[in-house]
Amino acid sequence: MIEFHRRVLSNGLRVLVHEDLGSPMCAVNVLYQVGSRDEDENRTGFAHLFEHLMFGGSKNAPSFDEPLQNAGGDNNAFTNSDFTNFYDVIPAENVETALWLEADRMQDLIISSEALEVQRKVVLEEYAETCLNPPFGLTWHHLSGMVYEKHPYRWPTIGLRREHIADASLDDVAKFFNQWYGPNNAVICLAGGLEADKAFSLVEKYFGDIGQRTFARKRYPQDSVQNAVKVHHSDREAPIDALYLAFRGVAKSDPDFYAMDLLSDVFSGGRSARFFKNLVQGQRILSSADAYISGTVDPGMFVIEAKPSEGVSLEQAEKAIWQEIDTLLQDGLDDGELQRQVNKVESQLKFSEISNLHKAMSLCFHESMGDANEINQEMAKYHNVSADSMLNLGARLLQENSCSKLYYHKKI
């Protein structure tokens, strides 16, 4: 049970505090409810660009990192399709430094031509390093574009095209910031060695006078059911063959989400899971195999990724995977198979609760989803998944006519 206190400031900022008075450190997590799904289809990659721009300096703090490091703190950030998250870990006695820095960039981020050009270069280099140069770098471009036709999940977080960032104007960037990066679109959590009353007082001190942003939450267009298989053969030279099978799954808030998560674990959750035991170690058809979900707020992806063993064709590898899926859906689970995966999830969740930073992140995420109290209900939802509910979900999702297939062919 993770205990926390909650308040909402008059400007709409949601504030969560988790006391851990035995810790000398405090985690400060700020989540903005803006991700790549909130971008214009002709201006993608902006949320990720702002992950970088937010460290470029603000009105009263030309450098974000230096004051924080001088106070004994550290920081980082990440962006996904649904939100952008910034976090700092700092001695609790110096937490005001982190709050001052976070508040200053929320209110008065410096968006200058110079700052934009510096961060634009960084992002374009990252795009080249992660998407254009590696042989499998465009995997998520291909998969997202096949699985989604309408929803903005159809482009990856880094952006659909590098030109969208390369051609972004200062006005484009300023407009995006002014629309999304405000207190009424954010959640902040302080977790660590700070009493709740003091934490709320400090958040009010630094954030209370920041004005609200005027924005309208987008209504994201939803895709209809996929009723025909989609296939893409990559024309990029690859060092080895690779196969991706992607299916559109359920949303994070869907009651079946936990069954979908455990279904992916049954296939690839460790050395006792089916893909490794039967296809990698047993028949040696695959050199590696994985199954995972994207875990997005709106209906996400269920992905199977496989690399065939030497001498095994992509067609043989795919046939073996479908046979493994059919065997599970027809014959059901082995004794204890589901419980083993539930136990692994429980162990991972309990281990994550050791970290105040992880607790702060999770509290912010659940609050952004509507109720921070859900953090304490999550494990019960995994325990409530039955074998029948998981198999019924698998029968609905893992159909070949609703599959998007991506083939990478080895350079000959």
N, C-alpha and C positions, 0 to 999 in steps of 0.2 A: 504493500500500500504506500503510495507516494502522497504525502500530505502537502497541501499548498494553500495559499490564500490568494484571493482574486479581487481586483477592483477595476473600475473603468474610469478614466479621467474624463473631464468635461469635453475634451476635444476628441474623444472616441478611442484613445489609446487603451488597449486592454493590457493590464498589468498582472503578472503572476509572480508569486514569491514562494520559494521552497526553502525553508530554514534547515541548515545543517550546521549548527553552531559549534560543532567539533572540528570543522574544517577551517583552515586559515585562508582558504581561497574562495573566490566567488565567480561563478560563471554568469555572464550577461549575454543573453541571446535575444536578437531582434529579428523577427520574421516579418517580411513584407508580403502581402498576398498579391504578388505579381510574378508571373512566370512567362515562359515562352508562349503559352496558350493565350495570353493577353495582347500579343503583338499583332500588328497589321501584317497580312500575308505578303505585302511588298516591302516590309521593314522588319524582317525577322532578325533574331539575335540580339535585340535591344536589352532584354532582361539580363542576359549574360554580359553584355557590354557594361551595364550599370554595376554589376558585381565588381568590375574593375574600376569604373569611374568613382565609385563611392570611397575608394582609398586614395583619390587624387587630391584631397585637401578640401577644406571648407573655410568659411569666412574667418573664424577665429583659430583654426588649426590647419595651417598650410600642409602639415604632415600629420597623417593619422597614426602611423606606426611608431614614430619616435617618442611622442609623449607616453604612449601606452607601454612601450618597452622600458622607458625610464622609470615607470611606476611598477616594474616587475611583471608586466602583463604580456600576453600573446594573443593573436587574433587570426581569424580566417573567415572564409565565406564560401557558399556554394549556391548554385542556381539549378532549378529543374523546371519542368514544364508547368508547375503549379505555384511555386513560390520562390522567393529569394531569401536566403538566411545568412545573417552576419553574427559572429560570436566572438566574445572576448573572455579570457580567463585571467584573473588578476587577483593579487592579495586583497582580501576583503576590506582591509583598512584603506586601500587606495581605490575602491570601487567608483568613487566620484569621478576619477579621471576617465574611466570607460564610459560612464553615463554622459559626461560633458562632451566627449568626442562623438558618441552616437547621436546625441541630440543636435549637436552643431551641424553634422552632415545631413541629418533629416531636415533641418530647417534651412540651412544656407550652404548647400553643396556648391562648390565652385565648378561651374560648367563653362569653361572657356575654350577657345579654339586650340590653345596649347594643350590643355588637359585632354581634350578629345583626341587630338592627333597622337599623343603619347599612348593612350589606351587603345585607340583604334589599331595602331601598329601591333600592340601586344596581342590583341584579339585575332587579328589577321594572321599573325605568326602561329598562334595556337590553332587556328582553323587549318592552316597548312600542315602543321605537325600532327594533328589528330585525325584529320579527315582526308587531306589530299595526298599526303606522302605514304602512310601505311597502306598495305594491300587491302586490309579490311576496314579502312577508315570511313567509308561511305555506307557501312552496313545500316546504321540507323536512318540515314536518308532514304535508303531503299525500303526498309521495312515499314517505317512510318508512313511513307507515301502510298504503300500498298494497303496497309491495314486501315488507314483513314483516308477518306475522300473529302469530307466536309469539316470535321473537327480540326482545330488548330494543333492537335497532337500530330498532324501530318508532317510537321517539320520538327527536327531535333532542336534541343535547347541552344546549341551553338549557332543555329541559324540555317536556313535553307540554302542560301547562296552567300558567298563571301562578299558579293557586290552590295548586298543590303547594308553591310557595315562600311564597306569601302566608300559608298556613295552617301552615307548618312550625313545630313547637315546639322549644324549647331541648333537650328530651330527644331528639327526633328527630335533631337536628343533632349533638349530642354522641355519640350512638350510632353515627352514620355515621363520624365522625372516629375513634372508638376502634376501629372495625372495620378500617379500611383504611389509616390514615396512620401506619405504623410501619416500622421498619428492615427487617423481613422481607418487606415488600411494596414495597420501593423499590430503586432503582439510582442510584448517584451516580457522576458522572464529573468529573474535573479534567483540563482540557486547556489547556496553555500553559506559561509559563516557570517550571516547578516540577519539581524532580527527583522521580522516582517514590517513592523511599524516604521522602523528607520528606512527600510528599503522603499516602502511606499512614499515616505516623505521625500527621499532623494529623487525618485522618479518624478514626482510632482514638481520638485524644484527645477529640474532640468528640462522636462518635457511639457509641463503643464501649460506654458504660454505659446506653444507651437500651434499655428493655425491649421485647421482641417484642409484637406484637399477636396476639390470638387471632382468627383468621378462617378461613373456608373458602371457597376459590375456587368461585364459582358454576358450575354446569353450565348453560350457556345453551341454551334450547330451540331446535332448528333447524327451519326451515320446510321443508315438502315442496315438490316442484317445482311451479311455477306453470303451469297448463295452460289458463288462460283469460285473455283480455285484461281489464284493469281500466281504467276510465275515470273521471276526475273533472273536472267543469267548475267552475272557481272562480266563486263568486258575488260576488267582490270586484271593484270597478271598477278597471280597469287602464288606464294611459295608452296602451299598445300591446298588440297581440296577442302571445302567447308560448306556446310549446309545449315540453313536457318529455316525453321518452320514457325510461323507466327500466327496467332489467333487473337481476335478481339475478346477480351475478358470482361470482368465486371468492375464496377467502381469501388473505391475504398470504403464507401459507406454502405455498400450492398451487403446484406447478411451472408451472401455466398462468398465474400471476399476471402474469408479465413479458410474455407474449404478449397478455394483456388490456390491459395498460398501453400497449403499442406499437400495438395495434389502435385505441385511442382517439386516439393521436397521428397515425396514418395518416389518420383522418377530420378532425382539427382541429389538428394540431401545426404551426401556422404558415401562411404565405401560400401555400406550395406544397402544402398538404394538401387533401384532396378537397372538403370542405365549402366552404372559402373559394374554391378555384380554380373549382369547378364550379357551386356554388349561390349564392355571394355575388358573386363577380367575374364569373363566366361568364354563367349564366342570369339572374342578379339576382333570383332567387326569394326569397332570404333577405337581410335586412339584416345579420344576424350569426348565427353558428352555432358551437357548441362541443360537444366530446365529452370526458368525463373520468370517472375512477373515484374511488370514495371511499377506496380503499386501506386498508380496515379489516382487523383481525386475523381476524375471522370473515368469511364470504362477504359481500362488499360490493356496491356498486351500480355499474353502468355507465350513465351518464346522457348523453343527447343533449339539448341545449338550443338552441332556435332562435327567432328573431324574424323573421316574414315581412316582406318589402318592402311598401311602400305599394301597396295594391290587390290584394295576394295574400292569399287566405284561409288560415286554419289548415289546412283540408283539403288545399289545393294544396301548402302547405309540407310537410305530413306525407307526402303522396304522393311528393314529390321526394326526401325523405330516405330513404324506403323503397326508392326506385329506386336511389339512390346506394349503399345497403347491398347490394341485390341485384346491382348491377353489380360491386362489389368481390368478393362471394362467388362469383359465377359466372365472371367473367373473370380474377380474380386480380390480382396487383400489377404495376405498371409496373416497368420496369428501374430498379433503384436505389432504389425507393420505400421499402422497409423499411430499407435501409442508411442512408438519409438521416435517418430518425427515430432509429435506433440511435446515429448520430453525434451528434445533438442531445442525447440522453440522456447520452451519455458526456461531452460538453462541459459540461453542467449539473452532473453529478456532480463532475467535476474542478474546476470553478469553486467549488463548495460546499466543497471540501476546503481552500480557502484559509483559511476561517474556523475557528478553534478552537472557537467556540461551536457551529457546525454539526456539527463532528466529535464534540463532547461529546454533543449531542442524538442523533446517529445511533448512536453507540456505546451509549448508554443504551437506545435503542429496540431495537436488535438483541439486546442482552443480555436485555431483557424478553421478547423472542420466543424466547429459549432459548440464543443463542450470539452473542456480540459479534463473533466472527470472521467472521460472515456479511457484515459491512460490506465486507470485502475480496473477497467472492465475487459481489457484486450485479451488477457490470458484466458479468462473464462470463456471467451468466444472461440478460442482455439480448442479448449476442452469440450465445447459443445458440438464440435463438428463430428458427425457420425460417418461411418464408412459408406452408408447408403447415400447420404447427402453429397459426399465428395465424388462418388462414382456417378451419381446422376448429373452433377455439374460437369464432370469430365465427358460424359456422353453427349451433353449439349454443346460443349465448347470445342472438343477435339475431333471435329469432322473435317474430312478432306475438302469438302466443297466450301468450307469457310476458312481455309488455310491460305496464307500468303507464303510462297516458297522463294527463297533466295539461294542461288547456287553460285559458289566461287569455284572456278576451275584452275587447277594447278598449271603453272607455266611449264610448257613442254620444251 
